[in-house]
Amino acid sequence: MISRRLATQAIILLILCLALAIVIFPYLWTLLASFKTEAALNRPLDWNFTPTLANWQAMLHSEIPRQVLNSIIVGAVTVLLSLLLGAPAAYSFSRFRTGGDGARFAVLLAQMLPPAALIVPLFLLMYTLRLLDTLWAVVASHLTFILPLVTWFLIGFFDDVPPELEEQAMVDGCTQWQAFYRVVLPTIRPGLGAAALFGFVLSWNDLFYALLLTGKHSRTLPVGIAGYWTFRGIEMGQMSAAIILAIGPVIIASFFVQRYLVRGLGGGAVKG
């Protein structure tokens, strides 16, 4: 019996190690490629090479740093607006059942709209308002899918807050609104942080809207990375360095809130 149990555990461990290797390998290969010369990149399975910082230096002296700043500004503004609008909406759905279950799922369905269905009206709207090639155009486009998702995300956290906390606050003289931002919001602070990170990652990774609504001065990082695909071919070394620059901070931050991400995504779906 014990030997069978050990064999089962060994098989499970082997499968998990194999899955982990499959997940990590692309990141490891990209990291190594960022330190390879062009000649070494022509031998993708060659692990014996002399590292070079030329790709990183070329990438840092390109437009990538400015595009990183653009992505940070767009992500931060989008997340801030999504939380300012999404938190009260999620609270209303949770506490007052505004619109019933149908309204909850309508919020989720809004996030599921394909970007191709929205890009033409968004482009015409930004053109009319003379906001093309500005960061505000990208922020507006990102709100179309991040705001509904943040709202859905926070509903589960508000459902977990006992209504007695607000009732006690109102007994002590708070209004409903004061109880919301003085008592309830501090209680779901981990959920707000997780929603902020999740929304920021979605904004950070967006290529479709940023590619079609930006120009030379407002390009974001994904557009800059795609720019390494030139008529001469793919500048793999510099692209790899830019990819590592893009994914590094997000992966590190995700480790700190991953349990809240899972909880938030599932919470709104299971609450009645």
C-alpha positions in Angstrom: 0.0 0.0 0.0 2.8 2.4 1.0 4.8 1.6 -2.2 1.8 2.2 -4.3 1.1 5.6 -2.6 4.8 6.6 -3.1 4.6 5.6 -6.8 1.5 7.7 -7.3 3.1 10.7 -5.6 6.2 10.2 -7.7 4.2 10.2 -10.9 2.2 13.3 -9.8 5.5 15.1 -9.0 7.0 14.1 -12.3 3.9 15.4 -14.2 4.0 18.7 -12.2 7.7 19.1 -12.9 7.2 18.5 -16.6 4.3 21.1 -16.7 6.5 23.6 -14.8 9.3 23.1 -17.3 7.0 23.6 -20.2 5.7 26.9 -18.7 9.1 28.2 -17.7 11.0 27.2 -20.8 9.7 30.1 -23.1 10.7 32.7 -20.5 14.1 31.1 -20.0 14.7 31.0 -23.7 13.7 34.6 -24.2 15.9 35.7 -21.4 18.9 33.9 -22.9 18.1 35.2 -26.3 18.3 38.8 -25.0 22.0 38.1 -24.2 22.9 36.4 -27.5 24.6 37.8 -30.6 22.9 37.6 -33.9 25.1 34.7 -34.9 24.2 32.8 -31.7 20.5 33.5 -32.3 20.8 31.5 -35.5 21.5 28.5 -33.3 18.5 28.5 -31.0 19.4 25.3 -29.1 23.0 26.3 -28.5 23.3 26.9 -24.8 27.1 27.5 -25.0 27.5 31.2 -26.0 29.3 34.3 -24.9 26.7 36.7 -23.3 26.5 40.3 -24.6 24.7 43.4 -23.4 24.4 44.9 -26.9 20.7 44.0 -27.3 19.8 45.6 -24.0 21.9 48.7 -24.7 20.2 49.1 -28.2 16.8 48.5 -26.7 17.3 51.1 -23.9 18.5 53.7 -26.4 15.4 53.2 -28.6 11.9 54.4 -28.1 11.1 51.6 -25.7 11.7 53.5 -22.5 9.2 56.2 -23.6 6.8 53.6 -24.6 7.2 51.9 -21.2 6.3 55.3 -19.6 3.2 55.6 -21.9 2.1 52.1 -20.9 2.5 52.9 -17.2 0.5 56.2 -17.5 -2.3 54.5 -19.5 -2.5 51.5 -17.1 -2.5 53.7 -14.0 -5.2 56.1 -15.3 -7.3 53.3 -16.6 -7.1 51.4 -13.3 -7.8 54.5 -11.3 -10.9 55.3 -13.3 -12.0 51.7 -13.2 -11.8 51.6 -9.4 -13.5 54.9 -9.0 -16.5 53.8 -11.1 -16.4 50.1 -10.6 -16.2 49.9 -6.8 -19.5 51.8 -6.3 -21.1 49.8 -9.1 -20.0 46.5 -7.6 -21.2 47.7 -4.1 -24.6 48.5 -5.6 -24.8 45.1 -7.3 -23.8 43.3 -4.1 -25.8 45.2 -1.4 -28.9 46.4 -3.3 -29.1 43.7 -6.0 -29.4 46.5 -8.6 -30.8 45.0 -11.8 -30.8 41.5 -10.3 -28.6 38.7 -11.6 -29.3 39.7 -15.2 -27.5 43.0 -14.6 -24.5 41.2 -13.1 -24.1 39.0 -16.1 -24.7 42.0 -18.4 -21.6 43.6 -16.9 -19.6 40.4 -17.7 -21.0 40.2 -21.2 -19.9 43.8 -21.8 -16.3 42.7 -21.1 -16.7 39.8 -23.5 -17.4 42.0 -26.5 -14.8 41.4 -29.2 -12.5 44.4 -29.7 -13.2 44.4 -33.4 -16.8 45.2 -32.7 -15.8 48.4 -30.9 -12.8 49.7 -32.8 -14.6 51.4 -35.6 -17.0 53.5 -33.4 -14.1 54.2 -31.0 -11.8 55.3 -33.9 -14.5 57.6 -35.3 -15.3 59.0 -31.8 -11.6 59.7 -31.1 -11.2 61.3 -34.6 -14.2 63.6 -34.0 -12.8 64.6 -30.6 -9.3 65.0 -32.0 -7.9 62.5 -29.5 -6.2 60.2 -32.0 -2.5 59.7 -31.2 -3.1 60.6 -27.6 -3.0 58.5 -24.5 -6.6 59.4 -23.7 -7.7 57.5 -26.7 -6.0 54.4 -25.4 -7.4 54.9 -21.9 -11.0 55.3 -23.2 -10.6 52.1 -25.3 -9.2 50.1 -22.3 -12.1 51.2 -20.1 -14.5 49.3 -22.4 -13.1 45.9 -21.2 -11.3 46.7 -17.9 -14.2 48.6 -16.1 -16.7 45.8 -16.5 -14.2 43.2 -15.4 -13.1 45.2 -12.4 -16.8 45.7 -11.4 -17.4 41.9 -11.7 -14.2 41.2 -9.9 -15.2 43.3 -6.8 -18.7 42.0 -6.4 -17.4 38.8 -4.8 -15.4 40.8 -2.3 -18.3 43.0 -1.3 -20.5 39.9 -0.9 -18.0 38.7 1.7 -18.3 41.8 3.9 -21.0 41.3 6.6 -23.8 44.0 6.3 -23.6 44.3 10.1 -20.4 46.4 9.7 -22.3 49.1 7.7 -25.3 48.9 10.0 -23.1 49.5 13.0 -21.4 52.4 11.2 -24.7 54.0 10.4 -25.9 53.6 14.1 -22.7 55.5 15.0 -23.9 58.4 12.7 -22.4 57.5 9.3 -24.5 57.8 6.2 -24.7 54.9 3.7 -22.0 56.6 1.6 -19.7 57.3 4.6 -20.1 53.7 5.7 -19.1 52.6 2.2 -15.8 54.5 1.9 -14.9 54.5 5.6 -15.8 50.9 6.6 -16.4 48.7 3.6 -13.6 49.9 1.2 -10.8 49.5 3.8 -12.2 46.0 4.5 -11.8 44.9 0.9 -8.4 46.5 0.4 -6.8 43.3 -0.8 -9.5 42.9 -3.4 -9.0 46.4 -4.6 -5.2 45.8 -4.9 -5.8 42.6 -6.8 -8.4 44.2 -9.1 -6.0 47.1 -9.7 -3.2 44.7 -10.6 -5.4 42.6 -12.9 -6.7 45.6 -14.7 -3.2 47.0 -15.1 -1.9 43.8 -16.6 -4.8 43.8 -19.1 -4.0 47.4 -20.1 -0.2 46.7 -20.1 -0.7 43.8 -22.5 -3.1 45.3 -25.0 -1.9 45.6 -28.5 -5.1 45.8 -30.6 -6.5 49.1 -29.5 -3.0 50.7 -28.9 -1.9 49.8 -32.4 -4.9 51.4 -34.1 -5.5 54.4 -31.9 -1.9 55.6 -31.3 0.8 57.2 -33.4 4.5 58.1 -33.1 4.2 60.0 -29.8 1.7 57.8 -27.9 2.7 54.2 -28.7 2.7 51.8 -25.8 5.1 49.0 -25.0 3.3 46.2 -26.9 3.3 48.3 -30.1 7.0 49.0 -29.6 7.7 45.3 -29.2 5.8 44.5 -32.3 7.8 47.1 -34.1 10.9 44.8 -34.0 9.2 42.8 -36.7 10.7 44.8 -39.7 11.0 44.3 -43.4 14.5 43.0 -42.7 13.2 40.3 -40.5 12.7 40.0 -36.7 15.3 41.7 -34.5 15.1 38.9 -32.1 17.8 40.0 -29.6 16.3 43.4 -29.0 12.8 42.1 -29.1 13.7 39.5 -26.4 15.2 42.2 -24.2 12.0 44.3 -24.6 9.8 41.3 -23.8 11.8 40.5 -20.6 11.4 44.2 -19.6 7.7 43.9 -20.2 6.9 40.7 -18.4 9.4 40.9 -15.5 7.6 43.4 -13.2 4.2 41.9 -13.9 5.3 38.4 -13.0 6.9 39.6 -9.8 3.8 41.6 -8.7 1.4 38.8 -9.6 3.0 36.5 -7.0 1.9 38.8 -4.2 -1.8 38.9 -5.1 -2.4 35.6 -7.0 -4.7 34.2 -4.3 -6.9 37.3 -4.4 -7.0 37.1 -8.2 -8.4 33.6 -8.1 -10.8 34.4 -5.4 -12.1 37.6 -7.1 -12.6 35.9 -10.5 -14.7 33.1 -8.9 -16.4 35.2 -6.2 -18.9 37.0 -8.4 -19.9 33.9 -10.2 -20.9 31.7 -7.2 -22.7 34.3 -5.1 -26.4 34.3 -5.4 
